[in-house]
């Protein structure tokens, strides 16, 4: 039982980070009906922005919660700017093109970011600044929870609640829901669709950067291709929960994280990646729209 509880804690930690990345996929799809395959690499760039902010702050400032907050905020801001630029200069000029063109463009942006990072930062792994020294904050027998793990869950919850506030209680959030429901009707009602799309990319990219900081705190090596696996798994989480559904993305991320850690914890580490897709196949065979998804009428 203790082994199960420990793996459950580990799974919730990883799943919380996956959920943050999956939210970016599901929001962009909800607005544009586009799978933004560059999202995982925005996550990667967020980790590098955080790394260089940590270097600029220095070791004395980095090893504090205030330094950690600055690193987190800076990474989110940097990725938000990157997300805005990708939407404004790549996707928006192609908005009237066939969706396959947009999909190919997204793959192209993904490859560009990966090899740009390799060219600029090198292929050698870099050590992410540990702004929070690991300590055990809870222990019951062999079941432990570190302060770093607790921080991942707490920050993910706060960001998730913040997203819910934006989507449901602000004017831009109401505009996002209107554009998601019917883009043409929203434009006729005076909503600036381009502004809504840009804001969606900014918000999703900032959440991806937050996930990068939180994951890198627990797994401190960062690489130019580090966004491929988390990005792919977060995409699976978004599809599993019901692409376009915010709560579905959160539930899918948690399920992915728990499934992974359970497989590893019980001695089947070679199945860590395979179990993700096995669960996806089973769920889609039973419910093709995902756990919380509903059939969507194509209005394009």
C-alpha positions in Angstrom: 0.0 0.0 0.0 2.8 2.4 0.8 4.4 1.8 -2.5 1.1 2.5 -4.2 0.6 5.8 -2.3 4.2 6.9 -3.1 3.7 6.2 -6.8 0.3 8.0 -6.7 2.0 11.1 -5.3 4.7 10.9 -7.9 2.0 10.5 -10.6 0.0 13.5 -9.4 3.2 15.6 -9.5 4.1 14.7 -13.1 0.4 14.7 -14.2 0.0 18.3 -12.9 2.9 19.4 -15.1 1.5 17.5 -18.1 -1.9 19.1 -17.5 -0.4 22.6 -17.8 1.1 21.8 -21.2 -2.1 20.0 -22.3 -4.1 23.2 -21.5 -2.1 25.0 -24.3 -3.0 22.3 -26.8 -6.7 22.2 -25.9 -7.1 26.0 -25.8 -5.6 26.5 -29.2 -7.6 23.7 -30.7 -10.8 25.1 -29.1 -10.2 28.4 -30.9 -8.5 27.5 -34.2 -9.2 23.8 -34.5 -5.4 23.5 -34.9 -3.0 21.0 -33.3 -0.1 23.3 -32.4 2.8 20.8 -32.7 5.2 23.5 -31.8 3.8 23.7 -28.3 6.3 21.2 -26.9 9.2 23.3 -28.2 7.7 26.5 -26.7 7.9 24.5 -23.4 11.6 23.8 -24.2 12.3 27.4 -24.9 10.7 28.3 -21.6 13.1 26.1 -19.8 16.1 27.8 -21.5 14.7 31.3 -20.7 14.4 30.2 -17.1 18.0 28.9 -17.1 19.4 32.1 -18.4 17.4 34.2 -16.0 18.8 32.0 -13.2 22.4 32.7 -14.5 21.7 36.4 -14.6 20.4 36.4 -11.0 23.4 34.5 -9.7 23.6 31.7 -7.2 22.8 33.8 -4.1 19.5 35.1 -5.6 18.6 31.9 -7.4 18.4 29.8 -4.2 15.5 31.7 -2.8 11.7 31.5 -3.3 11.8 35.1 -4.6 14.5 34.1 -7.1 12.3 31.2 -8.1 9.3 33.4 -8.5 11.3 35.7 -10.8 12.6 32.7 -12.8 9.0 31.4 -13.2 7.6 34.8 -14.1 10.4 35.5 -16.6 10.1 32.1 -18.3 6.3 32.6 -18.6 6.8 36.1 -20.0 9.4 34.9 -22.5 7.4 32.0 -23.8 4.3 34.2 -24.0 6.2 36.5 -26.3 7.4 33.6 -28.3 3.8 32.2 -28.6 2.6 35.6 -29.7 5.2 35.8 -32.4 4.5 32.3 -33.7 0.8 33.1 -34.0 1.3 36.6 -35.4 3.9 35.9 -38.0 3.4 32.2 -38.9 -0.2 31.1 -38.2 -2.1 34.3 -38.9 -0.9 34.8 -42.4 -2.0 31.3 -43.1 -5.4 31.6 -41.4 -7.3 31.3 -44.7 -5.2 28.4 -46.0 -6.3 24.8 -45.7 -5.8 23.2 -42.3 -3.3 20.8 -43.6 -1.1 23.8 -44.5 -1.4 25.1 -40.9 -0.5 21.6 -39.6 2.6 21.5 -41.8 3.6 25.0 -40.7 3.3 23.9 -37.0 5.6 21.0 -37.6 8.0 23.3 -39.4 8.0 25.8 -36.5 8.6 22.8 -34.1 11.7 21.7 -36.1 13.0 25.3 -36.4 12.8 25.9 -32.6 14.6 22.6 -31.9 17.5 23.1 -34.2 17.7 26.8 -33.4 18.1 25.9 -29.7 20.7 23.3 -30.6 22.6 25.9 -32.7 22.4 28.6 -30.1 22.7 26.6 -26.8 24.6 23.5 -27.9 23.5 19.9 -27.6 25.1 19.3 -24.2 22.6 19.1 -21.3 22.6 22.1 -18.9 21.9 22.0 -15.2 18.7 23.9 -14.3 19.1 26.3 -11.4 17.7 24.7 -8.2 16.1 27.7 -6.6 14.4 25.4 -3.9 16.6 23.0 -2.1 14.9 19.6 -1.8 13.6 18.8 1.7 11.0 16.4 2.9 7.8 18.1 4.0 5.7 15.0 4.7 6.6 11.4 5.6 4.5 8.5 6.7 6.5 5.3 6.7 8.1 5.0 3.3 5.7 7.5 1.7 7.3 10.9 1.3 6.5 14.3 -0.3 9.3 16.8 -1.0 8.9 20.5 -1.0 9.7 20.5 -4.8 7.0 18.1 -5.5 4.5 20.0 -3.4 5.5 23.2 -5.2 4.7 21.6 -8.6 1.2 20.7 -7.4 0.5 24.0 -5.6 1.6 26.1 -8.6 -0.3 24.0 -11.0 -3.5 24.3 -9.0 -3.1 28.1 -8.7 -2.4 28.4 -12.4 -5.4 26.2 -13.2 -7.7 28.3 -11.0 -6.3 31.4 -12.6 -7.1 30.1 -16.0 -10.6 29.2 -14.9 -11.0 32.8 -13.6 -9.8 34.2 -16.9 -12.0 32.0 -19.1 -15.2 32.3 -17.1 -15.1 35.7 -15.3 -13.3 38.1 -17.6 -14.4 39.8 -20.9 -11.5 38.3 -22.8 -12.5 34.9 -21.4 -16.1 35.4 -22.6 -14.7 36.4 -26.0 -12.6 33.2 -26.1 -15.7 31.1 -25.4 -17.6 32.9 -28.0 -14.9 32.5 -30.7 -14.6 28.8 -29.8 -18.4 28.3 -30.2 -18.8 30.2 -33.5 -15.9 32.2 -34.9 -17.9 34.0 -37.6 -20.8 34.9 -35.3 -18.4 36.2 -32.7 -16.7 38.5 -35.4 -20.2 39.8 -36.4 -20.8 40.7 -32.8 -17.8 42.9 -32.7 -15.3 40.6 -31.1 -11.7 40.9 -32.4 -11.0 37.3 -33.4 -7.3 38.0 -34.0 -6.9 39.5 -30.5 -8.6 36.5 -29.0 -6.4 34.1 -30.9 -3.2 35.9 -30.0 -4.2 36.0 -26.3 -4.9 32.2 -26.4 -1.4 31.5 -27.8 0.1 33.9 -25.1 -1.8 32.2 -22.3 -1.1 28.6 -23.5 2.6 29.4 -24.0 3.0 30.9 -20.6 1.4 27.8 -19.0 3.9 25.6 -21.0 6.8 27.6 -19.6 5.5 27.2 -16.1 5.4 23.5 -16.6 9.0 23.6 -17.9 10.2 25.3 -14.8 8.4 22.9 -12.5 9.5 19.8 -14.3 13.1 21.1 -14.6 13.1 21.7 -10.9 12.6 18.0 -10.3 14.5 16.8 -13.4 17.2 19.4 -13.7 18.8 18.6 -17.1 17.6 20.7 -20.0 18.2 19.9 -23.7 17.2 21.3 -27.1 15.0 18.3 -27.7 13.5 18.0 -24.2 10.1 19.2 -25.4 9.4 16.3 -27.7 8.3 13.7 -25.2 6.4 16.0 -22.7 4.8 17.8 -25.6 3.6 14.5 -27.2 2.4 13.1 -23.9 0.5 16.4 -23.2 -1.1 16.2 -26.6 -2.2 12.7 -25.8 -3.5 13.9 -22.5 -5.5 16.6 -24.2 -7.0 14.1 -26.7 -7.7 11.6 -23.9 -9.6 14.2 -21.9 -11.4 15.6 -24.9 -9.5 18.0 -27.1 -11.0 21.5 -26.6 -12.1 20.8 -23.0 -10.2 22.5 -20.2 -11.2 20.1 -17.5 -10.6 17.2 -19.8 -7.0 18.4 -20.4 -6.4 18.5 -16.6 -7.9 15.1 -16.1 -6.0 13.6 -19.0 -2.7 15.1 -17.7 -3.2 13.6 -14.3 -4.2 10.2 -15.7 -1.1 10.2 -17.9 1.2 11.1 -15.0 -0.3 8.5 -12.7 -0.2 5.7 -15.3 3.4 6.4 -16.1 4.7 6.4 -12.6 2.7 3.3 -11.7 4.2 1.4 -14.6 7.7 2.5 -13.6 7.2 2.0 -9.9 6.0 -1.6 -10.4 9.1 -2.6 -12.5 7.9 -2.1 -16.1 9.9 1.0 -16.9 10.2 0.0 -20.6 6.4 0.5 -20.8 6.6 4.1 -19.5 5.9 5.7 -22.9 3.9 2.8 -24.4 1.3 2.8 -21.6 0.3 6.4 -22.6 -0.7 5.4 -26.1 -2.2 2.1 -25.0 -4.6 4.1 -22.7 -5.4 6.5 -25.5 -6.2 3.7 -27.9 -8.5 2.0 -25.4 -10.3 5.2 -24.5 -10.8 6.3 -28.1 -12.2 2.9 -29.0 -14.8 3.3 -26.3 -15.4 7.0 -26.5 -13.9 8.6 -29.7 -14.4 12.2 -28.4 -12.3 11.5 -25.3 -13.4 11.2 -21.6 -15.0 14.7 -21.4 -15.3 15.6 -25.1 -18.5 16.0 -27.1 -19.1 15.9 -30.8 -18.2 19.2 -32.5 -19.9 20.5 -35.6 -17.3 21.8 -38.1 -18.3 25.4 -39.0 -15.3 26.1 -41.2 
